[in-house]
C-alpha cells in the first residue's frame, strides 16, 4: 500500500509535470508560428491551442496568449471548445485562457497593454482580464499604473542612450 509522499507519488507528479510542459511547449510553438505567419487553415488548431493552454493553466504561455487578446472567433467556431455560456470570453479565447491562468499572467498582460500602438479594443480586453483576475476596483488603476511605469522606463532608457546635445 503506497503512502502519500512515497517515491511512486513523486515520480507520478514529475511525469505529469513533464507531460504538461511538453504539451504546453508544443501548443506555444503552434501559436508562435501562427503569429509569425497566420494561415486560415491553421485557425481551428490555434483556437483549440489557446483554450488548451488556459485549461492547462500554462503560465509560461501568458506572453503569447496576451498577443491574442484581439483574436476573435465567430459563432460557427464555438464547437472548437465546449462552452458553458456565451460571453466576452467566448468570442475572445485568449481572455478565457488568461483568466484561467490567473495572477501569473498579469505581468504579460501589462507588457502587452503598455505598447502604445495597441488598439483600444485590445486594451479593453486586457482590462477585462485584469478585472476578472484582480477584481473590478483594481483593473483600471492597475493597467494605467503599468502603462505609466512602461512609459517612464522607456523614457529613462532613451535618456541613457541619447547623449545630451
KATA-V592382 format. One record per pair of residues at least 12 apart in sequence whose C-alpha atoms are under 7 Angstrom apart, sorted by the first residue. I is the first residue (numbers start at 0). J is the second residue. D is the distance in whole Angstrom. If there is no record, write none. Layout:
((I/J/D) (I/J/D))
This chain:
((23/52/6) (23/57/6) (26/48/6) (27/60/6) (30/45/6) (43/79/7) (46/79/7) (46/92/7) (47/79/6) (47/80/7) (49/64/7) (49/92/6) (49/93/6) (49/96/6) (50/92/6) (50/96/6) (52/96/6) (53/95/7) (53/96/4) (53/97/6) (53/99/5) (53/100/6) (54/96/7) (54/99/7) (56/99/6) (56/100/4) (57/100/7) (58/100/6) (58/103/6) (58/104/6) (61/97/7) (61/104/5) (61/107/6) (62/107/5) (64/93/6) (64/97/7) (65/93/7) (65/107/6) (65/108/6) (65/111/6) (66/111/7) (67/93/6) (68/91/7) (68/93/5) (68/94/6) (68/121/6) (68/124/6) (68/125/7) (69/91/7) (69/121/5) (70/91/6) (71/90/5) (71/91/5) (72/90/5) (72/91/6) (73/90/7) (94/128/6) (97/128/7) (98/128/6) (98/131/7) (98/132/6) (101/132/6) (102/132/6) (108/125/6) (109/142/7) (109/145/6) (112/125/7) (113/145/7) (113/146/5) (113/149/6) (126/138/6) (126/139/6) (126/142/7))
